[in-house]
């Protein structure tokens, strides 16, 4: 059972420094002379929707977003843009062809940490009323920001037997770049199994996680646009199965993942694991209730080798196989599991901690951490109100950022002290995630702002400064 510490750290509001004038302000003083200035970057009458992480360009000059105006609207959204942090100038990077309410749709854009490359979800190009955008009908497309509108298909897709090793057969999404920008992790839904489930009720399309690694994959040409080649080699890296055994470590869903460390983590035997992913896995407890727990999957450097009898590309009746050398482990064994808003698991840069959300003894959603090797769970935040969305770790591993109580907050990982960075306003509350810049000097987030008869997601930035 998760047990919080027996004290409550106070949340300090430096009201003497809090100047809230519409959406431009100098906000909560913290640690002596440090403060945050808030400004609004976008103003146009359409959505400017931020992904939950990795939205800053490597030089922190640009912030990428999609143009949906509600959280679930990727299928009807047609463009990817970026805004300049200093000037507010907007540059369109990509626009879908023949966009309708059925797709193809784009969204959830991220920046590579090392290159001028943006990556985002792209619905299958032949989307229409009969084959609309969906979980099993999307793929990863990248854009070099210096060559806008020129799509690069990152994961190969092949839904025509015989299938292609290194290409998947469904829908990929929610991409996160590894620290070196070479690998990408994401969640995956299989189109072949989804279709099989329509005629065989014992089969279900179970969400799982996968990765892309360097290595181009060629898929034969397909005039239907259902299939495409990919710039990277893709493979599923989590085992899921229908009807997990109650009380076991079997899962029927793997989701909301993140890389462990920028370069992996130190294992309990003292050796170094170069690549690993932390994810949420749905298990059945002894009461046959479904709860989410923390899992880690260790990934070998070479993901091109299949386990005998379990081909990486799958078959017409089986899911894609997990590569040789992948090791999946359950890290937490709690009574309530992960509880709270949707969030992706995050890691310290050195890989020593995995951060997640669940409820404390007062039923308040707080930040907790656990080692990728397992062991005791530690409570990080001790607020009197719940965390309301995804979490992000500062580049120096000092703070966790999140939205709570109608404000942006950060919590010191070591001292557990929380700080409110801007004024609470329930009529114009921040939403989604607060995302760090690569240098740790800025946080960016969304607010819906009223403009005429409409409310539109706009991009706001908090810049850290110091008093003289």
N, C-alpha and C positions, 0 to 999 in steps of 0.2 A: 504494500500500500504506500502511496506517496504521502509523506508527512512533511509539512512545511516547518520551518524554524518557528520558534515560539515568540517571535517579536515582529512588529510591523514597522518597517522603515517609513518615515514620513516623506510625503511628496511636497517639495518646497516650491512655492510660487513667489518669484521675486517681483512682487507687484510694483515696486518702486521703479522698475525698469520696463514694465509692461505697458506699451503704448499701442493700442489697437485702433487703427484708423482704416476703416473698411477692410482691405486685404493687404495693407502694407504696414508693417509694424516692426519694432525692435522688441524681441521677446525674452523670455525667462533667463535671467542671469544665473549662471551656475559656476561652481568652482572659482570663486573670486571674480576675475574680470572678464570671463568669457560670456558671450551672448550670441543670439541668433537673429539675423534680420530676415524678415519674410517678404517676398515679392511675388506678384503674379506674372507668369511668363506668356501665357496664351490668352486670347480674348475673343476669337472668332466664334460664331454661332453654330458650332457643331462640337462633337465630342473629341476630347484629347485624352485618350485612355492609356494610362501607364500599366506596364506589366508589373509583377510583384518584385522584380529584382533585375539587376544588370541593364539599366536603361541609359547609363552614361557612356559616352564615347571614351576611348582610352585616355584622351587628353582632357576629359571633363568639359569640353566646350559645347557638346550637343547632348540633348536628351531625346530619345526616340519614343514614339507612341503610335497607337492606331487610332482611327477616327470614330470608333463606336461611342455611343452615348448611353449604353447600359452594359452591365457586366456580362450578360449572356449573348451579346449581339454580334459575335464574330461572323456568323454566316451571312449577315446582311451588310457587313462593313467592307468597303472597297479600297481603302488606301492606308499607307504607312507614311508617316511624316517624322521630322525631327525639328526641334526648336533650339536656337542658339541661346546659351545661358546668359550671355552678356547683352546681346542686342535684341533678343526676342524674335529674330528673323526665323521664318519657317521655310523649310525645304521639303518638298514632296519627294519621296524615295521610290514609291511604287503605287500602281493603281491596277486593279483587276480589269480584265476585259469581260464585257457582257455580264456585269454584276446585276443580280436580281435578288429578290427576297429568298431564293432557294440556294444562293451561293454564286461563285465559289467562296468568297469571304476570306478576309485576312485579319490577323490580330496577334496579340501577346508578343510584341517585338522586344528583342534584346540586342545589346551590343556585345561583340567580342571584346574580351578584356585586353587584347593585344593587337587588333587590326581594325581598320575602318570598315567593318563588316557588320551588317544588321541581319538578324535571323528572326523569322516569324512563322506562325501557322498560315498555311495556304490551303483552302479547300480544293478538292479535286476539280480540275478545270472544266470538266464536262457537266458540272452541277446543273440540274434542272428540277422540275417538279417531281419527276419520277425518281431521281437520284440526287437528293438535296445534300447540302453540307451536313455532316454528321460525325460522330465520334470515330467511326471507322473509315471516314472519307476525308482525310486531310494529310498534309505532308509538310516538310520543312523547306522553306525557300529562303535563300540569302541574297542580299544586295550589297555590292560594293558601293559605299556612299558617293564615291567619285564617278560611278557609272550607274546612275539611277535608272530604274525601269528595265533593267537587264537581269531577269531572275536566274538564280543558280539553284538547281534542285539538289538538296543536300542528301536526303535519304532516298535510295532507290525504292520503287514500289512496283510489285509484280503480283497481280491477282489472277494470272493465267497459268495453269499448270502446263509443264513442270515449272515449279517456282525457282527463284534464283537465290543462292546463298549470298548473304550480305544485303539483300533487298527484303523489305518487310511487305506485308500484304494487307495493310489496313490504314489506320489513322494514327499519326504521331502528333504530339503537341506538348506545350509547356516546357520549352527548351531551356537548359542551363548549361553554360559553357564551363569547361574545366579551367583551372587556374592558368594553364599554359595556352588556353584557347584552341587546343588540338582535338579534344573530345567534347561530346555533347551528350547530356542525359535528358530523358524525357519519358512521359507516359505513353502507353500504346494500347490501342484496341484493334483486334484482328477482324478484318472484313470477311475472310473465308469462314471462320468459326461463327461469326455473327449470322451469316447466311445459312450455315448448317443448322444453327439453333432454331431456325424458323420451321424446320421439318423434323427436328429431333429435340424434344423438350429436355432431354438429359444433358444437352450440350449448351453451354452459355459462353458468351463473349465476356471474359473476365479481364478487367483492366490490369495491366502489368507495367513494368518499366523496362526501358531499353537504352542502349547507348549507340553513338556513332563514333567511329575511329577513322583516322586517315586511311585512305584506300578507295579508289574509284570503283564503282560497281556498274557494269553495263547490263541493261535490260533491253530485250529486243523491242524494236519500234512497235508502237501500238497507235493506230489512227484514232482510237476511241478516247485517248488521253487518260485512260484509267491507269496506265503504267508509265513509269519514267525511270531513267537511269539516275544515279546519285553520285555525288562527289565523295561520299564517305561510305564506309562499310558499317552496316547496322546489324545489331543482334539484341535479342531479348536477354535480360540478365536477372530475372526473378521468376521463380517457380510459383505458379498458382494452380489451384485445382478446385473443381466443384465439390461442395459439401465437405469442408475441412473437418477432421476429427475433433470433437470438443476436448479442450484441455491440451491439445497438441500445438506444435509450432507451424502447422499447415495453414496456408492463407488462401482466400479466394479473391483477393484484391491487393495489388501493390500500387502505391500512388504517392503523390506529393513529396517527391524526392529531392535530394541535393547532394553535391559532391562532399566527401569527407576530406577536409583540408585542401589547401592549394596544391599540395604535392603528396597527398595521402596521409597516413597516420602510422604511429608506432604501435605494433601489436604487443600483446601481453608477454610474448616470449622474447621481446626486444628487437625483433626483426621489423623491417619497414615494408608496409604495404603501399605500393605506388598509387593505386587507384581503387577507390571504394565509393559506394553510394549509400547514404542513409535514406530510408523511406518508411512510410507508414504501411503496415500490413494488417489486413483484417483477419482476425482469428476468432474462433468460437471458444468462449470460456466454458468452465464446467457446468454453468447454468444454461449453456447453449445460446448465450447472448453474443452478438457480434460486437467486438471492440477493436480499436486500432492500437497497435503497439509499434515500438521503434524496432526496425530491422536494419541490418547492414549487409550489403553484398560486396564481397571482395572480388575484384575484376582482374584477370590476368592481363599482361601486356599484349598478348595475342588472342584475339577473340574470333579467329577464323576457323578454329578447329572444333568440330562437333563431337558430342558424346555419341559413341556407337549406338545406332538405332534411333537417335533423336536428331534428325537433320536440322540445321540452323534455320532453313527455309520452311520447315514444317511440311505437312502433307495435306491432302484434301480433307482429312478427318482429324488431324492433330495440329496443335499449336506449334509455332516455331520453337526449336529446341534451344536450351541454354548452352553456351560454349563450355568446352572443357576448362576446368580450373576455376570456374565461378563458385564461390562459397557463400551461401546465404545463412545468416544467423539472426536469431531473435535476441534483442538487447534488453528490452524491458519486460517485466512480468508483474503487471499491476492489476488492481481490482476494477478500476474504471476505464483504463486505457487513455488514449489521447482524446481530450474533450475540449471543444471550443470552436472558433471560426476556422474556415479552411485556411491552412497555411502549409508552406513547404518547409521541410526540416532543413536547418542551417547548421553550419559547422564553424568552429574556430579555425583560423587560417592554418594553425599547426596541426589540426586534426585531433586535438586532445578532447574536444567536447562536441556533442551534438545537442542542439537546442530545439525545444518543442514546446507546445502549449498543452496544458490540461488544468483541471480545477483543483484548487487547494481545499483545505478542510472547511472553508467558509463558502464553498461553491463559487469562488471567484476564479476566473481564467487567468492564470499566471504563466510566466516563462520558467521553464525548468531545463536542466541539462543532464546528460549522462555520457559516460565515456563510450567510444565505439567498441571498447572491449567489454562493456557491460559494467555491472557494479552498482553502487549507490546512486540514486537520483538526487540531484540538488535543486532546490528552489532558488530562482534568480531574482524574480520580482516579488514584491510584497505590497502591492497596491490595494486600495480599498474599492477598486472597480476593475472590471474585466478588460483584458486585451481584446481588441475588436477586429483584428485582421492579421495578415502575414507579418512575420518578423524578419529583420535583417541585422547582421552583425557588422559593426564598424570595421574598416580595414585593419586597424591596429588591435582588434580583439578587446576593446575597452567597453563598448556599449552595445546594447540591443536596442534597435529603434522599432516603433510600432505606433498604431493609432489606438487611443483609448480616451474615454471621457471627453469626446469632442475636441481632442487636441492631438498633436504629435508629441510623443514621449520618447525619452531614452532612459535606459536603466544601466547603471554601472555594474558590470558582470561580477566584479570582486566585492564591492561594498554593498551592492543591492539597492543603492540609492536611486530613486527615480526622479526625473526632472521633466516638467512640462515646458515645451519649447515655444508654444504659441497660445493665444487666448482661446478659451473654450467658447464656442458659439454653436449651439445645437441647430440653428437655422442655416449655418454654412459650415458644417463639420467636415474635417478631412475624412477621406474614405480610402479603402484599399490598404496599400502598404506605404511606409516611409522608406525610401531607398537611398543608400549612401552613394556619394560620388567616390571615385577611385582613390582620391587623396584624403577622403574623410572630412573634408571641409564643408560639404553641402549635404542636405537631405532634400529630396523632391517627393511630392505627393499630389494627389488629386483632391479637388473640391468641386461640387456642383454649384455653379453660380447662376443666379437669375439674370436673364438678359431679355427684356421685352416680355413676351408671353412664354418663353422657354427657359429651361434649366439645362446647363451644359457643363460637362466635365472640363475643367481647366487645370492647367499645370501650374503648381506653385513650388517655389524653392526657398529653403531656409539656408542662409549662408552664415557660417560661423565667423565671428569677429572677436576682437579683444579691445578693451578700453586701454587708452594710453596711461 
